[in-house]
Amino acid sequence: MAGAEQETVEDQAAADRAIVITRVIDAPPELVFEAFTEVRHLSRWWGPEGFSTTTRSFDFRVGGVWDFMMHGPDGTDYPEWITWTEITPPARIALLHGESRDDPNAFESTLDFAPQGAGTRLEMRTVFPTRQLRDQAVQQYHAIEGGEQTLSNLAGYVAELTRQQAGR
């Protein structure tokens, strides 16, 4: 019982540091998961509206790194660094995301891919080191809108892949 109680306390403590965004995507989990596994896919949809991505290195495995630059619509460049901490195809990806390997403000994200009818329910849960960093991400960087736009871009990209596969 203590383990279950401790988990609940930890979940509650993380709740005030978290952003959770959910979207149902009209494609099977295997295809949605694949869109995260290859840089040729990620570079086509990753990021909010108007952003583009340039990858410096990409190694999709536990302990591997995706080092990239996001380019904002105003010309601002944002250095980004992700290391994969868990990969369970086609159900889950966990990662640590910051500006660089030694970023003290790096945050943890989990992406859960669950079948929902013929589609996929994708839940993206991001937990920041502090509530203040979460609030700053929401207010200054529009993290909720950006996350929703990113998942919308993913849904559009996967729909395009589905159409291409159907046309073969």
C-alpha positions as CSV (number, residue, x, y, z in Angstrom):
1,M,0.0,0.0,0.0
2,A,2.8,2.4,0.8
3,G,4.1,2.1,-2.8
4,A,0.7,3.1,-4.2
5,E,0.3,6.0,-1.8
6,Q,3.8,7.2,-2.6
7,E,3.1,7.1,-6.3
8,T,-0.1,9.1,-5.8
9,V,1.9,11.7,-3.8
10,E,4.5,11.9,-6.5
11,D,1.9,12.2,-9.2
12,Q,0.2,15.1,-7.2
13,A,3.5,16.8,-6.7
14,A,4.3,16.6,-10.5
15,A,0.8,17.8,-11.4
16,D,1.6,21.4,-10.6
17,R,4.7,21.2,-12.8
18,A,3.1,19.4,-15.7
19,I,1.4,20.2,-19.1
20,V,-0.7,17.4,-20.6
21,I,-1.9,17.6,-24.2
22,T,-4.0,14.9,-25.8
23,R,-5.0,14.4,-29.4
24,V,-6.7,11.7,-31.3
25,I,-4.9,11.1,-34.7
26,D,-6.6,9.3,-37.5
27,A,-3.9,6.6,-38.1
28,P,-2.8,3.4,-36.3
29,P,-0.4,3.7,-33.4
30,E,2.4,2.0,-35.4
31,L,2.3,4.8,-38.0
32,V,2.0,7.7,-35.5
33,F,4.9,6.1,-33.5
34,E,7.0,5.8,-36.7
35,A,6.6,9.6,-37.3
36,F,8.7,10.0,-34.1
37,T,11.4,7.4,-35.0
38,E,13.0,8.8,-38.1
39,V,14.5,12.3,-38.7
40,R,13.0,12.4,-42.2
41,H,9.6,12.4,-40.6
42,L,10.3,14.7,-37.7
43,S,11.8,17.4,-39.8
44,R,8.5,17.6,-41.7
45,W,6.2,18.2,-38.8
46,W,8.0,19.0,-35.5
47,G,7.3,22.3,-33.8
48,P,4.5,24.9,-33.7
49,E,3.0,26.7,-36.7
50,G,5.6,28.6,-38.6
51,F,8.7,26.9,-37.1
52,S,11.1,24.7,-39.0
53,T,13.8,22.3,-37.7
54,T,17.4,21.6,-38.7
55,T,18.9,18.4,-37.3
56,R,22.6,18.3,-36.4
57,S,22.5,14.7,-35.1
58,F,19.8,12.0,-34.5
59,D,20.2,8.6,-32.8
60,F,16.8,7.1,-31.9
61,R,17.6,4.6,-29.2
62,V,17.6,4.7,-25.4
63,G,20.5,7.0,-24.5
64,G,20.6,8.3,-28.0
65,V,20.4,12.1,-28.8
66,W,18.5,14.3,-31.1
67,D,20.5,17.6,-31.4
68,F,18.6,20.2,-33.5
69,M,17.9,23.9,-34.0
70,M,14.3,25.2,-34.2
71,H,13.9,28.3,-36.4
72,G,11.1,30.6,-35.4
73,P,8.9,32.5,-37.8
74,D,10.6,35.7,-36.7
75,G,14.1,34.4,-37.5
76,T,15.0,33.5,-34.0
77,D,17.0,30.2,-33.6
78,Y,16.4,28.0,-30.6
79,P,19.0,25.3,-29.8
80,E,17.3,22.1,-28.7
81,W,18.6,18.8,-27.3
82,I,16.7,15.6,-26.6
83,T,17.9,12.3,-25.1
84,W,15.6,9.3,-25.3
85,T,15.1,7.6,-21.9
86,E,12.5,5.0,-22.8
87,I,11.3,3.6,-26.2
88,T,8.5,1.0,-26.2
89,P,7.2,0.5,-29.7
90,P,4.5,1.4,-30.6
91,A,3.2,2.5,-27.2
92,R,5.5,4.9,-25.4
93,I,8.5,7.3,-25.8
94,A,10.0,9.1,-22.8
95,L,12.7,11.8,-23.2
96,L,14.6,14.6,-21.5
97,H,14.5,17.9,-23.4
98,G,16.5,21.0,-22.9
99,E,18.7,23.5,-24.8
100,S,21.8,21.3,-24.3
101,R,23.1,18.2,-22.6
102,D,23.8,20.1,-19.3
103,D,20.7,22.3,-19.2
104,P,19.6,22.6,-15.6
105,N,16.1,23.5,-16.7
106,A,15.6,20.4,-19.0
107,F,12.2,18.9,-18.7
108,E,10.9,15.3,-19.0
109,S,8.2,14.3,-21.5
110,T,6.3,11.1,-22.1
111,L,4.4,10.3,-25.2
112,D,1.8,7.5,-24.9
113,F,0.3,6.1,-28.0
114,A,-3.0,4.1,-27.4
115,P,-5.3,2.6,-30.0
116,Q,-8.7,4.4,-30.2
117,G,-10.9,2.9,-32.8
118,A,-9.0,3.0,-36.1
119,G,-6.9,5.9,-34.7
120,T,-4.4,6.7,-32.0
121,R,-4.9,8.6,-28.8
122,L,-1.6,10.4,-28.2
123,E,-1.0,11.9,-24.8
124,M,2.0,14.2,-24.4
125,R,2.9,14.8,-20.7
126,T,5.7,17.2,-19.9
127,V,6.9,17.7,-16.4
128,F,9.2,20.7,-15.6
129,P,11.7,20.8,-12.7
130,T,9.7,23.5,-11.0
131,R,6.2,25.0,-11.2
132,Q,7.9,28.4,-12.0
133,L,9.6,26.9,-15.1
134,R,6.2,25.4,-16.2
135,D,4.5,28.7,-15.7
136,Q,7.3,30.5,-17.6
137,A,6.9,28.0,-20.5
138,V,3.2,28.6,-20.6
139,Q,3.3,32.4,-20.4
140,Q,6.5,33.3,-22.2
141,Y,6.8,30.5,-24.7
142,H,3.1,29.6,-25.2
143,A,3.9,26.0,-24.5
144,I,0.3,24.8,-24.4
145,E,-0.6,26.4,-27.8
146,G,2.7,25.3,-29.2
147,G,2.2,21.7,-28.1
148,E,-1.3,21.7,-29.5
149,Q,0.0,23.1,-32.8
150,T,2.8,20.5,-32.9
151,L,0.4,17.6,-32.5
152,S,-1.9,19.2,-35.1
153,N,1.1,19.3,-37.5
154,L,1.8,15.6,-36.6
155,A,-1.9,14.7,-37.4
156,G,-1.7,16.5,-40.8
157,Y,1.6,14.9,-41.7
158,V,0.4,11.4,-40.7
159,A,-2.8,12.0,-42.8
160,E,-0.6,12.8,-45.7
161,L,1.5,9.6,-45.2
162,T,-1.8,7.6,-45.0
163,R,-3.0,9.1,-48.3
164,Q,0.4,8.4,-50.0
165,Q,0.3,4.7,-48.8
166,A,-3.3,4.3,-50.0
167,G,-2.3,5.6,-53.4
168,R,0.4,2.9,-53.9
